[in-house]
Amino acid sequence: MKRTITITFDHEGHVGWDVHENGKCCNGLGWDEMLGQIAALTISPSRVGNGFAMRTPKEWKKHHAAMESRRKAEAAERLRNGIPF
């Protein structure tokens, strides 16, 4: 099966390497993380695992919103239980 995986680097913002495939991406990776992601995408998952998440921009937005909601709920729970941050 032929696949197209694109690797980009933002030389202006220096935010890291981005890996793109089929409308999904994983942004802001370090050099070693980017290499690991390429390995994870191109080697059988039974050998190396799943690597970093690849999501569409819409999926990333939903993921980040869920993480923020979970963070706020955990902070509220700590406050209710008198646990310092």
GROMACS elastic network, one bead per residue, 0.5 to 0.9 nm:
[ bonds ]
;  ai    aj funct       b0    kb
    3    21     6  0.81114   500
    3    22     6  0.88701   500
    4    20     6  0.85385   500
    4    21     6  0.63822   500
    4    22     6  0.78138   500
    5    19     6  0.69768   500
    5    20     6  0.57153   500
    5    22     6  0.79982   500
    5    38     6  0.81951   500
    5    41     6  0.88129   500
    6    18     6  0.80325   500
    6    19     6  0.57547   500
    6    20     6  0.50247   500
    6    21     6  0.64802   500
    7    17     6  0.68158   500
    7    18     6  0.56220   500
    7    20     6  0.64374   500
    7    34     6  0.82730   500
    7    38     6  0.89667   500
    8    16     6  0.85783   500
    8    17     6  0.57087   500
    8    18     6  0.51453   500
    8    19     6  0.66464   500
    8    20     6  0.82543   500
    9    12     6  0.89279   500
    9    14     6  0.76174   500
    9    15     6  0.78178   500
    9    16     6  0.59748   500
    9    18     6  0.62229   500
    9    28     6  0.85926   500
   10    13     6  0.56899   500
   10    14     6  0.55167   500
   10    15     6  0.63387   500
   10    16     6  0.65786   500
   10    17     6  0.71391   500
   10    18     6  0.83804   500
   11    14     6  0.53216   500
   11    15     6  0.81062   500
   11    16     6  0.84915   500
   12    15     6  0.83942   500
   13    16     6  0.83182   500
   14    17     6  0.86145   500
   14    28     6  0.87618   500
   15    18     6  0.89636   500
   15    27     6  0.83644   500
   15    28     6  0.53260   500
   15    29     6  0.78564   500
   15    30     6  0.85858   500
   16    27     6  0.72450   500
   16    29     6  0.50606   500
   16    30     6  0.55247   500
   16    31     6  0.75123   500
   16    34     6  0.87749   500
   17    26     6  0.85258   500
   17    27     6  0.63250   500
   17    28     6  0.52518   500
   17    30     6  0.61909   500
   17    31     6  0.68332   500
   17    33     6  0.85775   500
   17    34     6  0.63106   500
   18    25     6  0.68727   500
   18    26     6  0.57595   500
   18    28     6  0.57694   500
   18    29     6  0.62973   500
   18    34     6  0.74000   500
   19    24     6  0.83733   500
   19    25     6  0.54639   500
   19    26     6  0.53973   500
   19    27     6  0.64640   500
   19    28     6  0.88410   500
   19    29     6  0.82612   500
   19    34     6  0.70568   500
   19    37     6  0.77208   500
   19    38     6  0.78117   500
   19    54     6  0.83431   500
   20    23     6  0.67203   500
   20    24     6  0.56733   500
   20    26     6  0.67532   500
   20    27     6  0.84316   500
   20    54     6  0.78697   500
   21    24     6  0.53826   500
   21    25     6  0.63787   500
   21    54     6  0.80853   500
   22    25     6  0.83354   500
   22    56     6  0.87607   500
   23    55     6  0.78036   500
   23    56     6  0.58029   500
   23    57     6  0.82635   500
   24    53     6  0.89906   500
   24    54     6  0.52581   500
   24    57     6  0.72188   500
   24    59     6  0.87754   500
   25    53     6  0.78852   500
   25    55     6  0.54802   500
   25    56     6  0.63121   500
   25    57     6  0.77420   500
   25    60     6  0.89194   500
   26    29     6  0.73377   500
   26    34     6  0.88589   500
   26    37     6  0.86273   500
   26    52     6  0.69020   500
   26    53     6  0.63496   500
   26    54     6  0.51941   500
   26    55     6  0.69590   500
   26    56     6  0.89620   500
   27    54     6  0.88943   500
   28    34     6  0.88183   500
   29    32     6  0.79307   500
   29    33     6  0.55087   500
   29    34     6  0.55257   500
   29    37     6  0.88589   500
   30    33     6  0.50680   500
   30    34     6  0.60175   500
   30    35     6  0.86394   500
   31    34     6  0.52100   500
   31    35     6  0.63663   500
   31    36     6  0.86719   500
   32    35     6  0.51385   500
   32    36     6  0.61247   500
   32    37     6  0.85585   500
   33    37     6  0.60438   500
   33    38     6  0.86560   500
   33    51     6  0.87864   500
   33    52     6  0.83499   500
   34    37     6  0.50054   500
   34    38     6  0.62984   500
   34    39     6  0.86303   500
   35    38     6  0.51819   500
   35    39     6  0.62411   500
   35    40     6  0.86150   500
   36    40     6  0.60391   500
   36    41     6  0.85633   500
   36    51     6  0.69550   500
   36    52     6  0.85875   500
   37    41     6  0.61060   500
   37    42     6  0.85816   500
   37    50     6  0.84510   500
   37    51     6  0.54040   500
   37    52     6  0.62264   500
   38    41     6  0.51153   500
   38    42     6  0.61538   500
   38    43     6  0.84855   500
   38    51     6  0.84902   500
   39    42     6  0.52410   500
   39    43     6  0.57997   500
   39    48     6  0.81692   500
   39    51     6  0.82153   500
   40    43     6  0.55758   500
   40    44     6  0.75475   500
   40    45     6  0.68723   500
   40    47     6  0.87813   500
   40    48     6  0.62294   500
   40    49     6  0.66850   500
   40    50     6  0.59366   500
   40    51     6  0.51805   500
   40    52     6  0.82191   500
   41    44     6  0.78761   500
   41    45     6  0.79840   500
   41    50     6  0.75683   500
   41    51     6  0.73958   500
   42    45     6  0.85802   500
   43    46     6  0.83720   500
   43    47     6  0.69493   500
   43    48     6  0.71003   500
   44    47     6  0.55438   500
   44    48     6  0.69874   500
   44    49     6  0.80835   500
   45    48     6  0.53815   500
   45    50     6  0.59680   500
   45    51     6  0.88466   500
   46    49     6  0.62233   500
   46    50     6  0.88343   500
   48    51     6  0.78147   500
   50    53     6  0.76850   500
   51    54     6  0.88142   500
   54    60     6  0.86348   500
   55    58     6  0.77702   500
   55    59     6  0.54338   500
   55    60     6  0.57752   500
   55    63     6  0.89797   500
   56    59     6  0.50135   500
   56    60     6  0.61515   500
   56    61     6  0.86263   500
   57    60     6  0.50281   500
   57    61     6  0.62231   500
   57    62     6  0.87081   500
   58    61     6  0.51509   500
   58    62     6  0.63448   500
   58    63     6  0.86285   500
   59    62     6  0.51088   500
   59    63     6  0.60402   500
   59    64     6  0.86008   500
   60    64     6  0.60430   500
   60    65     6  0.84719   500
   61    64     6  0.52517   500
   61    65     6  0.61415   500
   61    66     6  0.86238   500
   62    65     6  0.51225   500
   62    66     6  0.61794   500
   62    67     6  0.86699   500
   63    66     6  0.51579   500
   63    67     6  0.62320   500
   63    68     6  0.86855   500
   64    67     6  0.50344   500
   64    68     6  0.61424   500
   64    69     6  0.85509   500
   65    68     6  0.51244   500
   65    69     6  0.61227   500
   65    70     6  0.85845   500
   66    69     6  0.50601   500
   66    70     6  0.61226   500
   66    71     6  0.85456   500
   67    70     6  0.50725   500
   67    71     6  0.60720   500
   67    72     6  0.86425   500
   68    72     6  0.61894   500
   68    73     6  0.85919   500
   69    72     6  0.52018   500
   69    73     6  0.62040   500
   69    74     6  0.86609   500
   70    73     6  0.50613   500
   70    74     6  0.61136   500
   70    75     6  0.85602   500
   71    74     6  0.52017   500
   71    75     6  0.61788   500
   71    76     6  0.86520   500
   72    75     6  0.50726   500
   72    76     6  0.61513   500
   72    77     6  0.85884   500
   73    76     6  0.51105   500
   73    77     6  0.61722   500
   73    78     6  0.86973   500
   74    77     6  0.50183   500
   74    78     6  0.62388   500
   74    79     6  0.86956   500
   75    78     6  0.51095   500
   75    79     6  0.63059   500
   75    80     6  0.87276   500
   75    85     6  0.79666   500
   76    79     6  0.50954   500
   76    80     6  0.62314   500
   76    81     6  0.86850   500
   77    80     6  0.50807   500
   77    81     6  0.62437   500
   77    82     6  0.85819   500
   77    83     6  0.84811   500
   78    81     6  0.51205   500
   78    82     6  0.60170   500
   78    84     6  0.70049   500
   78    85     6  0.76052   500
   79    83     6  0.59517   500
   79    84     6  0.72797   500
   79    85     6  0.85099   500
   80    83     6  0.77644   500
   81    84     6  0.89716   500
